[in-house]
């Protein structure tokens, strides 16, 4: 009888620990995401994002661990959020690399001839760039 | 849409539309990797790689920066530093 009680007590404490682990996973993910977007706002996300990947992947690992320990139902919600969020954010890092064509323009080249319509609806011809130094920026107009 | 927002952002630069990426292709700056651009017949099939070029008055490239991934691109301070380095 005592033995059975002890087993049940063990199971209960494992559940509590699992639930705590699930919330720790979610907290880790949220903290990392807040830090990430702070850096993103300053356009200073580091080139080497290994630590971010580590944190983003640690969250799902903790989430899975909490399932193994049979976390309580509300812990499971936190665990699922941590797993989905962590995997998704890691995936965005994995596919973020850009690849240009084989022969992009480089320093020393002259700009190619081009025409485009400006925001007033007028035609812009690249010849208009001559005569004064210019900065050209390429970016997407909408997300 | 761009015209409507011009006043809001107080933009003084010339904004050019490159919906079919013709200019982007002329510069060779179309992103060949996975992208999240609009898909559809009338939409561009891809996106330019975020890039900044500094030209002299003859249209020669003095300096350029191409973002190696879309989560990271140079801020205005880097462009300003390039302007000082190349034009002063």
Backbone of each chain as ProteinMPNN parsed JSONL, in Angstrom:
{"seq_chain_A": "XXXXXXXXXXXXXXXXXXXXXXXXXXXXXXXXXXXXXXXXXXXXXXXXXXXXXXXXXXXXXXXXXXXXXXXXXXXXXXXXXXXXXXXXXXXXXXXXXXXXXXXXXXXXXXXXXXXXXXXXXXXXXXXXXXXXXXXXXXXXXXX", "coords_chain_A": {"N_chain_A": [[0.843, -1.209, 0.0], [1.873, 1.266, 0.903], [3.921, 1.427, -0.881], [2.59, 1.763, -3.29], [1.459, 4.265, -2.904], [3.753, 5.794, -2.836], [4.623, 5.527, -5.457], [2.557, 6.807, -6.803], [2.92, 9.36, -5.775], [5.392, 9.977, -6.823], [4.743, 10.033, -9.542], [3.056, 12.203, -9.56], [4.797, 14.319, -8.877], [6.46, 14.254, -11.03], [4.711, 15.045, -12.997], [4.241, 17.681, -12.199], [6.785, 18.774, -12.476], [7.112, 18.393, -15.199], [5.138, 20.106, -16.179], [6.121, 22.56, -15.275], [8.432, 22.621, -16.783], [7.374, 22.859, -19.349], [6.315, 25.438, -19.255], [8.654, 26.828, -18.804], [9.904, 26.388, -21.247], [8.225, 27.81, -22.972], [8.54, 30.372, -21.917], [11.256, 30.811, -22.38], [11.234, 30.829, -25.169], [9.591, 33.063, -25.719], [11.076, 35.131, -24.505], [13.399, 35.05, -26.062], [12.357, 35.71, -28.559], [11.444, 38.327, -28.109], [13.881, 39.613, -27.63], [15.037, 39.154, -30.116], [13.376, 40.667, -31.87], [13.811, 43.18, -30.838], [16.477, 43.568, -31.621], [16.072, 43.358, -34.356], [14.568, 45.613, -34.916], [16.515, 47.508, -34.663], [17.939, 46.911, -36.835], [20.047, 45.143, -36.438], [20.493, 42.408, -36.198], [22.635, 39.777, -35.487], [25.185, 38.529, -37.761], [26.018, 35.951, -37.312], [23.926, 33.631, -36.173], [23.842, 31.527, -34.455], [23.426, 31.218, -31.672], [20.822, 32.08, -31.409], [19.481, 30.146, -32.908], [20.057, 27.975, -31.291], [18.652, 28.663, -28.932], [16.067, 28.851, -29.99], [15.68, 26.219, -30.726], [16.032, 24.861, -28.374], [13.749, 25.408, -26.937], [11.565, 23.863, -28.2], [12.662, 21.33, -27.611], [12.612, 21.219, -24.818], [9.887, 21.398, -24.607], [9.02, 18.958, -25.729], [10.204, 17.26, -23.893], [8.661, 17.862, -21.674], [6.281, 16.719, -22.383], [6.995, 14.044, -22.369], [7.302, 13.744, -19.674], [4.735, 13.806, -18.954], [3.156, 16.251, -18.607], [0.759, 18.413, -17.003], [-2.533, 19.332, -18.32], [-2.697, 22.116, -18.926], [-0.077, 22.702, -19.024], [0.63, 21.33, -21.293], [-0.433, 22.877, -23.34], [1.233, 25.119, -23.283], [3.586, 23.783, -23.936], [3.093, 22.825, -26.544], [2.86, 25.282, -27.888], [5.456, 26.231, -27.53], [6.899, 24.31, -28.968], [5.878, 24.514, -31.638], [6.362, 27.265, -32.154], [9.168, 27.437, -31.784], [10.197, 25.683, -33.749], [9.186, 26.89, -36.061], [10.448, 29.434, -36.041], [13.113, 28.709, -36.238], [13.053, 27.645, -38.763], [12.564, 29.965, -40.29], [14.999, 31.219, -40.059], [16.602, 29.376, -41.334], [15.82, 29.584, -44.031], [16.469, 32.125, -44.74], [18.596, 33.001, -46.193], [19.902, 34.853, -48.925], [20.169, 34.754, -52.468], [21.869, 35.846, -55.202], [21.843, 36.45, -58.79], [24.229, 34.941, -61.099], [25.971, 36.883, -62.094], [25.973, 39.57, -60.693], [25.756, 43.18, -60.546], [28.79, 44.931, -59.849], [31.256, 46.71, -57.84], [32.768, 49.31, -59.636], [31.574, 48.754, -62.025], [29.467, 50.176, -64.592], [26.226, 51.583, -64.292], [23.552, 49.708, -65.701], [21.509, 50.531, -68.587], [18.266, 51.614, -67.918], [14.689, 51.91, -67.634], [11.987, 53.192, -65.704], [8.867, 53.573, -63.966], [8.048, 56.354, -61.996], [6.827, 57.403, -58.709], [5.085, 59.419, -59.291], [4.001, 58.722, -61.58], [5.494, 59.296, -63.764], [7.899, 58.749, -66.393], [11.061, 57.389, -65.72], [14.374, 57.595, -66.673], [17.496, 55.927, -66.885], [19.589, 57.525, -67.691], [19.206, 59.903, -66.437], [20.543, 59.726, -64.092], [23.089, 60.547, -64.38], [25.591, 63.056, -63.766], [25.319, 63.747, -61.153], [26.228, 62.427, -57.942], [24.67, 59.4, -56.797], [22.488, 57.516, -54.682], [21.253, 54.304, -54.859], [18.628, 52.256, -53.884], [17.484, 48.98, -53.493], [14.524, 47.455, -52.638], [11.789, 45.609, -51.235], [8.418, 46.57, -51.799], [6.127, 46.082, -50.366], [5.102, 43.931, -47.71]], "CA_chain_A": [[0.0, 0.0, 0.0], [2.785, 2.4, 0.981], [4.677, 1.476, -2.139], [1.699, 2.311, -4.316], [1.362, 5.696, -2.621], [5.023, 6.405, -3.233], [4.63, 5.572, -6.924], [1.632, 7.864, -7.204], [3.531, 10.633, -5.417], [6.433, 10.208, -7.831], [4.088, 10.4, -10.794], [2.527, 13.561, -9.404], [5.875, 15.305, -8.913], [6.93, 14.264, -12.421], [3.745, 15.875, -13.731], [4.482, 19.081, -11.837], [8.056, 19.162, -13.096], [6.854, 18.474, -16.639], [4.377, 21.335, -16.43], [7.061, 23.67, -15.093], [9.338, 22.57, -17.938], [6.631, 23.385, -20.495], [6.244, 26.896, -19.145], [10.021, 27.323, -18.987], [10.141, 26.362, -22.691], [7.488, 28.924, -23.577], [9.163, 31.617, -21.44], [12.515, 30.929, -23.126], [10.904, 31.209, -26.548], [9.084, 34.445, -25.748], [12.188, 36.032, -24.184], [14.295, 35.096, -27.219], [11.667, 36.431, -29.633], [11.461, 39.757, -27.77], [15.253, 40.058, -27.872], [15.214, 39.106, -31.585], [12.715, 41.802, -32.538], [14.538, 44.378, -30.42], [17.624, 43.698, -32.525], [15.568, 43.552, -35.719], [14.175, 47.016, -35.035], [17.745, 48.284, -34.836], [18.575, 46.291, -38.005], [21.361, 44.662, -36.009], [20.545, 40.975, -35.921], [24.015, 39.393, -35.835], [25.36, 37.646, -38.911], [26.062, 34.596, -36.778], [22.728, 33.506, -35.356], [23.876, 30.203, -33.842], [22.828, 31.247, -30.335], [19.368, 32.17, -31.589], [19.024, 28.812, -33.32], [20.145, 27.134, -30.09], [17.53, 28.998, -28.046], [14.82, 28.511, -30.676], [15.527, 24.762, -30.755], [15.96, 24.368, -26.995], [12.353, 25.524, -26.506], [10.821, 22.638, -28.545], [13.214, 20.16, -26.92], [12.021, 21.261, -23.477], [8.462, 21.121, -24.776], [8.861, 17.513, -25.911], [10.552, 16.649, -22.605], [7.542, 18.025, -20.75], [5.28, 15.713, -22.772], [7.496, 12.755, -21.88], [7.054, 13.706, -18.232], [3.275, 13.862, -18.794], [2.76, 17.513, -17.989], [-0.693, 18.616, -16.9], [-3.113, 19.794, -19.595], [-2.359, 23.508, -19.255], [1.339, 22.666, -19.415], [0.701, 20.835, -22.669], [-0.692, 23.999, -24.248], [2.487, 25.882, -23.342], [4.582, 22.962, -24.619], [2.795, 22.834, -27.981], [3.213, 26.614, -28.377], [6.922, 26.313, -27.575], [7.393, 23.429, -30.041], [5.535, 25.101, -32.935], [7.079, 28.534, -32.289], [10.613, 27.209, -31.917], [10.483, 25.086, -35.06], [8.885, 27.888, -37.092], [11.467, 30.492, -36.054], [14.34, 28.112, -36.768], [12.863, 27.515, -40.213], [12.736, 31.259, -40.95], [16.448, 31.483, -40.14], [17.177, 28.45, -42.31], [15.542, 29.961, -45.416], [16.619, 33.574, -44.895], [19.74, 33.345, -47.034], [19.564, 35.377, -50.245], [21.077, 34.281, -53.503], [21.675, 36.654, -56.395], [22.227, 35.813, -60.046], [25.661, 34.64, -61.191], [26.798, 38.049, -62.396], [25.358, 40.829, -60.287], [26.571, 44.377, -60.721], [29.784, 45.057, -58.785], [31.966, 47.98, -57.774], [33.548, 49.565, -60.844], [30.669, 48.651, -63.176], [28.571, 51.298, -64.863], [24.844, 51.099, -64.193], [22.925, 49.407, -66.987], [20.407, 51.412, -68.997], [16.94, 51.115, -67.544], [13.603, 52.88, -67.458], [10.987, 52.757, -64.736], [7.861, 54.593, -63.678], [8.183, 56.824, -60.616], [5.586, 57.429, -57.942], [4.17, 60.41, -59.86], [3.528, 58.174, -62.844], [6.368, 59.754, -64.846], [8.941, 57.824, -66.82], [12.414, 57.691, -65.254], [15.374, 56.948, -67.524], [18.727, 55.855, -66.1], [20.482, 58.63, -68.07], [18.991, 60.999, -65.498], [21.42, 59.526, -62.943], [24.393, 61.143, -64.636], [25.751, 64.453, -63.401], [25.379, 63.904, -59.697], [26.307, 61.125, -57.265], [23.334, 58.892, -56.474], [22.337, 56.275, -53.932], [20.11, 53.507, -55.299], [18.272, 51.19, -52.953], [16.5, 47.99, -53.92], [13.815, 46.833, -51.526], [10.422, 45.252, -51.579], [7.549, 47.685, -51.46], [5.169, 45.676, -49.339], [5.458, 42.631, -47.162]], "C_chain_A": [[0.874, 1.254, 0.0], [3.543, 2.585, -0.319], [3.861, 2.151, -3.242], [1.561, 3.83, -4.156], [2.609, 6.421, -3.12], [5.084, 6.559, -4.748], [3.741, 6.708, -7.414], [2.221, 9.242, -6.924], [4.602, 11.0, -6.441], [5.827, 10.698, -9.144], [3.593, 11.838, -10.735], [3.637, 14.589, -9.511], [6.48, 15.381, -10.304], [6.015, 15.142, -13.262], [3.994, 17.345, -13.471], [5.743, 19.589, -12.512], [7.871, 19.329, -14.603], [6.115, 19.751, -16.999], [5.285, 22.558, -16.316], [7.991, 23.769, -16.297], [8.665, 23.176, -19.166], [6.574, 24.902, -20.447], [7.621, 27.532, -19.283], [10.339, 27.402, -20.478], [9.477, 27.561, -23.359], [8.121, 30.262, -23.184], [10.471, 31.861, -22.195], [12.25, 31.421, -24.541], [10.473, 32.674, -26.616], [10.211, 35.437, -25.489], [13.112, 36.176, -25.393], [13.667, 35.893, -28.351], [11.67, 37.933, -29.367], [12.839, 40.338, -28.051], [15.511, 40.164, -29.373], [14.61, 40.344, -32.247], [13.278, 43.139, -32.075], [15.713, 44.64, -31.348], [17.155, 44.001, -33.942], [15.152, 44.999, -35.939], [15.38, 47.911, -35.242], [18.521, 47.793, -36.049], [19.947, 45.744, -37.618], [21.318, 43.216, -35.533], [21.913, 40.473, -36.368], [24.071, 38.457, -37.029], [25.377, 36.189, -38.458], [24.919, 34.417, -35.789], [22.65, 32.155, -34.662], [23.178, 30.178, -32.482], [21.305, 31.331, -30.414], [18.801, 30.811, -31.979], [19.006, 27.885, -32.114], [18.944, 27.378, -29.182], [16.201, 28.593, -28.671], [14.585, 27.0, -30.687], [15.42, 24.174, -29.353], [14.513, 24.386, -26.508], [11.541, 24.288, -26.913], [11.336, 21.399, -27.841], [12.638, 20.078, -25.504], [10.538, 20.928, -23.542], [8.193, 19.626, -24.909], [9.145, 16.797, -24.594], [9.382, 16.735, -21.633], [6.41, 17.051, -21.087], [5.675, 14.346, -22.259], [7.189, 12.612, -20.393], [5.569, 13.855, -17.922], [2.833, 15.11, -18.034], [1.244, 17.607, -17.917], [-1.209, 19.322, -18.153], [-2.721, 21.224, -19.926], [-0.876, 23.63, -19.597], [1.489, 22.236, -20.855], [0.462, 21.954, -23.675], [0.572, 24.823, -24.425], [3.538, 25.107, -24.138], [4.354, 22.978, -26.124], [3.17, 24.179, -28.591], [4.717, 26.737, -28.523], [7.477, 25.492, -28.734], [7.127, 24.074, -31.407], [6.334, 26.379, -33.167], [8.562, 28.325, -32.541], [10.974, 26.652, -33.276], [10.262, 26.11, -36.172], [9.992, 28.932, -37.19], [12.8, 29.962, -36.569], [14.248, 28.0, -38.284], [13.051, 28.864, -40.909], [14.213, 31.623, -41.046], [17.048, 30.626, -41.257], [16.96, 28.923, -43.75], [15.817, 31.429, -45.688], [17.757, 33.968, -45.824], [19.276, 33.798, -48.426], [20.616, 34.915, -51.244], [20.834, 35.127, -54.737], [22.1, 35.877, -57.628], [23.749, 35.668, -60.101], [26.51, 35.893, -61.375], [26.101, 39.344, -62.006], [26.311, 41.992, -60.547], [27.582, 44.46, -59.574], [30.458, 46.419, -58.862], [32.84, 48.144, -59.015], [32.708, 49.461, -62.106], [29.925, 49.976, -63.369], [27.142, 50.784, -64.833], [24.296, 50.797, -65.581], [21.839, 50.431, -67.306], [19.099, 50.81, -68.515], [15.934, 52.257, -67.529], [12.63, 52.309, -66.443], [10.022, 53.909, -64.496], [8.024, 55.044, -62.229], [6.814, 56.965, -59.959], [4.62, 58.515, -58.405], [3.589, 59.915, -61.186], [4.385, 58.6, -64.025], [7.436, 58.71, -65.156], [10.297, 58.293, -66.28], [13.386, 56.912, -66.134], [16.712, 57.016, -66.806], [19.72, 56.952, -66.476], [20.36, 59.808, -67.104], [19.868, 60.87, -64.261], [22.745, 60.258, -63.125], [24.421, 62.605, -64.208], [25.826, 64.686, -61.908], [25.503, 62.518, -59.054], [24.919, 60.689, -56.794], [23.441, 57.668, -55.573], [21.094, 55.573, -54.465], [19.86, 52.414, -54.272], [17.253, 50.267, -53.6], [15.843, 47.426, -52.673], [12.419, 46.482, -51.977], [9.486, 46.326, -51.053], [6.534, 47.312, -50.389], [5.513, 44.275, -48.893], [4.459, 41.6, -47.596]], "O_chain_A": [[0.659, 2.179, -0.783], [3.777, 3.698, -0.791], [4.36, 2.977, -4.006], [1.549, 4.575, -5.136], [2.539, 7.49, -3.727], [5.536, 7.582, -5.263], [4.11, 7.468, -8.31], [2.055, 10.173, -7.713], [4.715, 12.148, -6.87], [6.32, 11.636, -9.769], [3.687, 12.59, -11.706], [3.462, 15.623, -10.157], [6.958, 16.437, -10.721], [6.474, 15.887, -14.127], [3.965, 18.163, -14.39], [5.77, 20.695, -13.052], [8.392, 20.266, -15.208], [6.426, 20.4, -17.998], [5.23, 23.469, -17.143], [8.298, 24.864, -16.769], [9.292, 23.911, -19.93], [6.759, 25.574, -21.462], [7.751, 28.636, -19.811], [10.965, 28.361, -20.932], [10.075, 28.237, -24.196], [8.228, 31.172, -24.006], [10.756, 32.988, -22.6], [12.941, 32.304, -25.048], [10.938, 33.428, -27.471], [10.304, 36.464, -26.162], [13.557, 37.278, -25.714], [14.349, 36.662, -29.027], [11.873, 38.727, -30.286], [12.962, 41.416, -28.634], [16.118, 41.124, -29.846], [15.25, 40.988, -33.078], [13.236, 44.121, -32.815], [15.928, 45.763, -31.805], [17.766, 44.804, -34.647], [15.359, 45.551, -37.02], [15.293, 48.943, -35.907], [19.654, 48.222, -36.266], [20.903, 45.866, -38.385], [22.014, 42.841, -34.59], [22.316, 40.715, -37.506], [23.141, 37.692, -37.283], [24.828, 35.31, -39.123], [24.94, 34.984, -34.696], [21.567, 31.68, -34.32], [22.436, 29.246, -32.172], [20.593, 30.738, -29.604], [17.777, 30.377, -31.451], [18.069, 27.109, -31.928], [18.299, 26.437, -28.72], [15.319, 28.064, -27.994], [13.441, 26.546, -30.661], [14.802, 23.128, -29.155], [14.091, 23.502, -25.763], [10.879, 23.702, -26.056], [10.556, 20.509, -27.502], [12.229, 19.009, -25.049], [9.997, 20.266, -22.656], [7.271, 19.09, -24.294], [8.441, 15.86, -24.217], [9.134, 15.806, -20.863], [5.674, 16.611, -20.203], [4.841, 13.579, -21.779], [6.863, 11.528, -19.909], [5.187, 14.013, -16.763], [2.221, 15.029, -16.969], [0.535, 16.955, -18.683], [-0.427, 19.844, -18.948], [-2.438, 21.528, -21.085], [-0.463, 24.517, -20.344], [2.372, 22.719, -21.564], [1.081, 21.979, -24.739], [0.948, 25.184, -25.54], [4.29, 25.693, -24.917], [5.301, 23.125, -26.896], [3.732, 24.228, -29.685], [5.208, 27.279, -29.513], [8.415, 25.921, -29.407], [8.032, 24.173, -32.235], [6.915, 26.567, -34.235], [9.144, 28.966, -33.416], [11.943, 27.092, -33.894], [11.052, 26.191, -37.113], [10.427, 29.278, -38.289], [13.532, 30.675, -37.255], [15.224, 28.228, -38.999], [13.628, 28.92, -41.995], [14.633, 32.265, -42.009], [17.891, 31.09, -42.025], [17.815, 28.694, -44.605], [15.445, 31.94, -46.745], [17.876, 35.133, -46.203], [18.377, 33.202, -49.02], [21.783, 34.714, -50.908], [19.725, 35.138, -55.271], [22.649, 34.78, -57.525], [24.465, 36.206, -59.255], [27.633, 35.966, -60.876], [25.687, 40.122, -62.866], [27.512, 41.803, -60.74], [27.259, 44.097, -58.443], [30.262, 47.178, -59.812], [33.564, 47.225, -59.398], [33.075, 50.01, -63.145], [29.778, 50.774, -62.443], [26.87, 49.676, -65.293], [24.545, 51.543, -66.527], [21.32, 51.107, -66.418], [18.86, 49.616, -68.692], [16.304, 53.427, -67.423], [12.468, 51.094, -66.336], [10.324, 55.066, -64.786], [8.128, 54.21, -61.33], [5.782, 56.685, -60.57], [3.468, 58.544, -57.972], [2.791, 60.6, -61.826], [4.046, 58.303, -65.17], [7.818, 57.906, -64.306], [10.629, 59.474, -66.379], [13.232, 55.704, -66.317], [17.039, 58.03, -66.189], [20.599, 57.285, -65.681], [21.285, 60.608, -66.965], [19.939, 61.8, -63.457], [23.44, 60.554, -62.153], [23.41, 63.304, -64.276], [26.339, 65.71, -61.455], [24.945, 61.546, -59.564], [24.092, 61.527, -56.433], [24.378, 56.88, -55.693], [20.014, 56.162, -54.519], [20.79, 51.729, -53.846], [16.273, 50.727, -54.187], [16.527, 46.972, -51.756], [11.928, 46.998, -52.982], [9.726, 46.917, -50.0], [6.134, 48.16, -49.591], [6.149, 43.52, -49.629], [4.584, 40.429, -47.235]]}, "seq_chain_B": "XXXXXXXXXXXXXXXXXXXXXXXXXXXXXXXXXXXXXXXXXXXXXXXXXXXXXXXXXXXXXXXXXXXXXXXXXXXXXXXXXXXXXXXX", "coords_chain_B": {"N_chain_B": [[-0.801, 53.874, -53.774], [1.888, 54.022, -52.871], [2.161, 56.683, -53.479], [0.237, 57.799, -51.82], [1.366, 57.429, -49.333], [3.557, 58.971, -49.329], [3.544, 61.627, -48.261], [3.183, 61.008, -45.578], [5.57, 59.735, -44.802], [7.347, 61.693, -45.405], [9.058, 61.598, -47.627], [11.784, 62.334, -49.722], [13.163, 61.239, -51.707], [13.323, 59.814, -55.02], [10.927, 57.491, -55.913], [10.877, 54.46, -57.5], [8.99, 52.214, -59.457], [9.229, 48.72, -59.822], [7.844, 46.472, -60.799], [7.819, 44.196, -62.454], [10.364, 43.378, -62.115], [12.298, 44.129, -63.964], [14.313, 46.108, -63.867], [15.678, 45.214, -61.629], [16.64, 42.783, -62.631], [18.308, 43.759, -64.641], [20.32, 44.745, -63.117], [21.099, 42.447, -61.99], [20.15, 41.546, -59.527], [18.119, 39.943, -58.621], [16.545, 37.865, -56.274], [17.462, 34.554, -55.967], [17.02, 32.55, -54.251], [14.889, 30.872, -51.814], [11.917, 32.672, -51.308], [9.492, 34.985, -49.992], [7.756, 36.269, -51.621], [4.972, 37.722, -53.458], [2.814, 35.458, -55.166], [1.578, 34.716, -58.329], [-0.194, 35.522, -61.384], [-0.158, 38.247, -62.176], [1.572, 39.281, -60.406], [4.925, 39.925, -59.237], [7.332, 37.348, -59.644], [9.367, 36.922, -57.977], [11.71, 38.424, -55.713], [13.756, 41.374, -55.277], [17.104, 41.145, -54.021], [17.748, 42.74, -50.99], [19.468, 45.682, -51.517], [22.01, 48.202, -51.66], [23.352, 50.807, -53.556], [26.061, 52.95, -54.358], [26.572, 55.507, -56.569], [28.837, 57.258, -58.714], [29.078, 60.487, -60.406], [29.212, 59.756, -62.998], [27.855, 57.475, -63.214], [29.099, 55.204, -62.346], [29.649, 52.408, -60.232], [30.521, 53.029, -56.973], [30.455, 51.94, -54.487], [28.907, 49.202, -52.879], [26.291, 47.434, -51.177], [25.068, 44.32, -50.457], [22.492, 42.583, -49.033], [23.049, 39.717, -47.134], [21.243, 38.032, -46.03], [17.691, 38.145, -45.598], [16.996, 38.932, -43.103], [18.707, 40.722, -42.225], [20.037, 43.774, -42.883], [21.839, 46.631, -44.094], [21.891, 49.495, -42.049], [21.033, 53.053, -42.074], [23.334, 54.333, -41.114], [25.532, 52.963, -42.046], [25.403, 53.404, -44.77], [25.709, 56.172, -44.779], [28.314, 56.346, -43.815], [29.655, 55.207, -45.943], [29.124, 57.106, -47.892], [30.582, 59.286, -46.892], [33.143, 58.245, -46.988], [33.57, 57.853, -49.716], [32.847, 60.144, -51.112], [33.887, 62.436, -49.986]], "CA_chain_B": [[-0.439, 53.441, -52.423], [3.151, 54.683, -52.565], [1.901, 58.116, -53.545], [-0.542, 58.187, -50.65], [2.2, 57.369, -48.135], [4.717, 59.859, -49.466], [3.431, 62.697, -47.286], [3.318, 60.454, -44.237], [6.978, 59.447, -44.502], [8.143, 62.866, -45.793], [10.12, 61.11, -48.503], [12.22, 63.254, -50.766], [13.811, 60.445, -52.752], [12.486, 59.33, -56.116], [10.563, 56.09, -55.754], [10.592, 53.866, -58.799], [8.325, 50.915, -59.405], [9.905, 47.693, -60.627], [6.935, 45.378, -60.514], [8.201, 42.978, -63.181], [11.776, 43.138, -61.777], [13.155, 44.368, -65.125], [15.496, 46.841, -63.409], [16.395, 44.292, -60.744], [17.362, 41.828, -63.47], [19.373, 44.481, -65.334], [21.402, 44.857, -62.136], [21.44, 41.094, -61.526], [19.917, 41.505, -58.079], [16.931, 39.165, -58.275], [16.827, 36.807, -55.315], [17.25, 33.238, -56.569], [16.736, 31.586, -53.192], [13.5, 30.859, -51.364], [11.458, 33.997, -50.934], [8.092, 34.997, -49.575], [7.107, 37.26, -52.452], [3.648, 37.364, -53.943], [2.779, 34.49, -56.248], [0.383, 34.929, -59.123], [0.128, 35.897, -62.757], [0.154, 39.665, -62.339], [2.536, 39.695, -59.384], [6.303, 39.526, -59.491], [7.534, 35.973, -59.201], [10.423, 36.876, -56.984], [12.004, 39.697, -55.069], [15.166, 41.746, -55.317], [17.857, 41.057, -52.777], [17.916, 44.108, -50.5], [20.79, 46.139, -51.914], [22.223, 49.641, -51.731], [24.487, 51.127, -54.426], [26.46, 54.347, -54.438], [27.088, 55.793, -57.909], [29.408, 58.59, -58.918], [28.234, 61.241, -61.337], [29.241, 59.128, -64.323], [27.053, 56.259, -63.16], [29.93, 54.059, -61.984], [29.4, 51.979, -58.861], [31.648, 53.299, -56.074], [30.323, 51.097, -53.286], [27.582, 48.593, -52.8], [26.042, 46.501, -50.085], [23.983, 43.387, -50.755], [22.154, 41.853, -47.808], [23.279, 38.284, -47.324], [19.971, 37.382, -45.757], [16.696, 39.213, -45.496], [16.807, 39.339, -41.719], [19.81, 41.592, -41.854], [20.483, 44.667, -43.936], [22.588, 47.729, -43.501], [21.138, 50.662, -41.638], [21.461, 54.305, -42.705], [24.661, 54.788, -40.687], [26.534, 52.327, -42.904], [25.346, 54.119, -46.048], [26.297, 57.495, -44.549], [29.769, 56.159, -43.724], [30.135, 54.983, -47.317], [29.065, 58.405, -48.576], [31.704, 60.094, -46.423], [34.4, 57.631, -47.424], [33.754, 57.89, -51.162], [32.53, 61.419, -51.75], [34.586, 63.592, -49.388]], "C_chain_B": [[0.867, 54.114, -52.003], [2.932, 56.191, -52.527], [1.188, 58.592, -52.273], [0.343, 58.272, -49.408], [3.345, 58.37, -48.183], [4.706, 60.965, -48.414], [3.683, 62.196, -45.872], [4.788, 60.284, -43.865], [7.897, 60.624, -44.833], [9.323, 62.456, -46.674], [10.49, 62.165, -49.522], [12.871, 62.497, -51.909], [12.809, 60.095, -53.844], [12.197, 57.852, -55.893], [10.212, 55.532, -57.121], [9.945, 52.506, -58.61], [9.05, 49.935, -60.313], [9.129, 46.388, -60.476], [7.334, 44.075, -61.217], [9.684, 42.645, -62.992], [12.711, 43.335, -62.963], [14.44, 45.081, -64.712], [16.353, 45.941, -62.518], [17.226, 43.298, -61.557], [18.507, 42.496, -64.216], [20.59, 44.62, -64.413], [21.848, 43.478, -61.633], [21.173, 40.899, -60.046], [18.633, 40.762, -57.702], [17.331, 38.056, -57.302], [16.477, 35.447, -55.921], [16.87, 32.196, -55.519], [15.256, 31.631, -52.824], [13.097, 32.267, -50.944], [9.991, 33.918, -50.573], [7.319, 36.026, -50.384], [5.741, 36.794, -52.921], [3.734, 36.384, -55.112], [1.493, 34.722, -57.026], [0.76, 35.502, -60.463], [0.539, 37.349, -62.883], [1.172, 40.144, -61.317], [3.934, 39.254, -59.785], [6.515, 38.114, -58.947], [8.611, 35.867, -58.145], [10.65, 38.27, -56.445], [13.45, 40.07, -55.344], [15.812, 41.39, -53.985], [18.006, 42.491, -52.269], [19.341, 44.588, -50.79], [20.836, 47.66, -51.938], [23.465, 49.897, -52.576], [24.772, 52.617, -54.344], [27.123, 54.565, -55.798], [27.776, 57.143, -57.929], [28.63, 59.284, -60.032], [28.304, 60.712, -62.766], [28.447, 57.823, -64.335], [27.874, 55.014, -62.871], [29.702, 53.711, -60.517], [30.652, 52.203, -58.016], [31.661, 52.328, -54.901], [28.983, 50.412, -53.37], [27.495, 47.611, -51.651], [24.859, 45.634, -50.49], [23.721, 42.573, -49.5], [22.328, 40.364, -48.037], [22.075, 37.457, -46.894], [18.968, 38.468, -45.417], [16.445, 39.651, -44.062], [17.876, 40.33, -41.284], [20.117, 42.484, -43.043], [21.072, 45.91, -43.293], [21.674, 48.907, -43.181], [21.708, 51.914, -42.284], [22.879, 54.717, -42.322], [25.757, 54.181, -41.572], [26.591, 53.043, -44.257], [25.989, 55.493, -45.908], [27.82, 57.398, -44.482], [30.368, 55.965, -45.11], [30.147, 56.289, -48.103], [30.275, 59.255, -48.192], [33.013, 59.551, -46.996], [34.64, 57.882, -48.913], [33.564, 59.263, -51.782], [33.289, 62.6, -51.163], [35.946, 63.834, -50.051]], "O_chain_B": [[0.953, 54.701, -50.925], [3.453, 56.884, -51.653], [1.502, 59.65, -51.728], [0.097, 59.097, -48.528], [4.026, 58.587, -47.181], [5.715, 61.218, -47.755], [4.318, 62.877, -45.066], [5.205, 60.639, -42.762], [9.098, 60.56, -44.57], [10.446, 62.92, -46.479], [9.623, 62.809, -50.114], [13.105, 63.068, -52.974], [11.599, 60.081, -53.614], [13.116, 57.055, -55.706], [9.352, 56.07, -57.818], [10.312, 51.746, -57.713], [9.437, 50.274, -61.432], [9.673, 45.355, -60.084], [7.205, 42.99, -60.649], [10.202, 41.732, -63.636], [13.807, 42.774, -62.979], [15.528, 44.708, -65.15], [17.578, 45.909, -62.634], [18.372, 43.008, -61.214], [19.56, 41.888, -64.41], [21.734, 44.615, -64.868], [22.855, 43.363, -60.933], [21.898, 40.162, -59.378], [18.118, 40.929, -56.597], [18.348, 37.39, -57.498], [15.341, 35.216, -56.336], [16.449, 31.091, -55.859], [14.472, 32.343, -53.451], [13.87, 32.969, -50.292], [9.33, 32.909, -50.818], [6.341, 36.595, -49.898], [5.395, 35.619, -52.797], [4.633, 36.484, -55.948], [0.432, 34.906, -56.431], [1.899, 35.922, -60.669], [1.479, 37.666, -63.613], [1.591, 41.3, -61.362], [4.102, 38.325, -60.575], [5.948, 37.739, -57.921], [8.749, 34.833, -57.492], [9.864, 39.183, -56.698], [14.28, 39.202, -55.612], [15.145, 41.34, -52.952], [18.36, 43.376, -53.047], [20.308, 43.965, -50.353], [19.831, 48.321, -52.202], [24.51, 49.286, -52.35], [23.858, 53.439, -54.271], [28.103, 53.902, -56.138], [27.35, 58.072, -57.242], [27.649, 58.745, -60.543], [27.556, 61.154, -63.638], [28.379, 57.146, -65.36], [27.418, 53.896, -63.114], [29.579, 54.593, -59.667], [31.711, 51.643, -58.3], [32.716, 51.946, -54.393], [28.021, 50.985, -53.881], [28.493, 47.038, -51.216], [23.787, 46.139, -50.821], [24.632, 41.943, -48.965], [21.819, 39.811, -49.012], [21.903, 36.322, -47.336], [19.336, 39.566, -45.003], [15.751, 40.641, -43.831], [17.938, 40.726, -40.12], [20.43, 41.977, -44.12], [20.84, 46.201, -42.12], [20.792, 49.257, -43.966], [22.736, 51.859, -42.958], [23.562, 55.377, -43.105], [26.785, 54.813, -41.816], [27.665, 53.262, -44.817], [26.722, 55.936, -46.793], [28.53, 58.249, -45.017], [31.441, 56.484, -45.417], [31.064, 56.547, -48.882], [30.914, 59.865, -49.049], [33.876, 60.312, -47.432], [35.778, 58.1, -49.331], [34.072, 59.521, -52.874], [33.333, 63.665, -51.779], [36.661, 64.762, -49.671]]}, "name": "protein", "num_of_chains": 2, "seq": "XXXXXXXXXXXXXXXXXXXXXXXXXXXXXXXXXXXXXXXXXXXXXXXXXXXXXXXXXXXXXXXXXXXXXXXXXXXXXXXXXXXXXXXXXXXXXXXXXXXXXXXXXXXXXXXXXXXXXXXXXXXXXXXXXXXXXXXXXXXXXXXXXXXXXXXXXXXXXXXXXXXXXXXXXXXXXXXXXXXXXXXXXXXXXXXXXXXXXXXXXXXXXXXXXXXXXXXXXXXXXXXXXXXXXXX"}
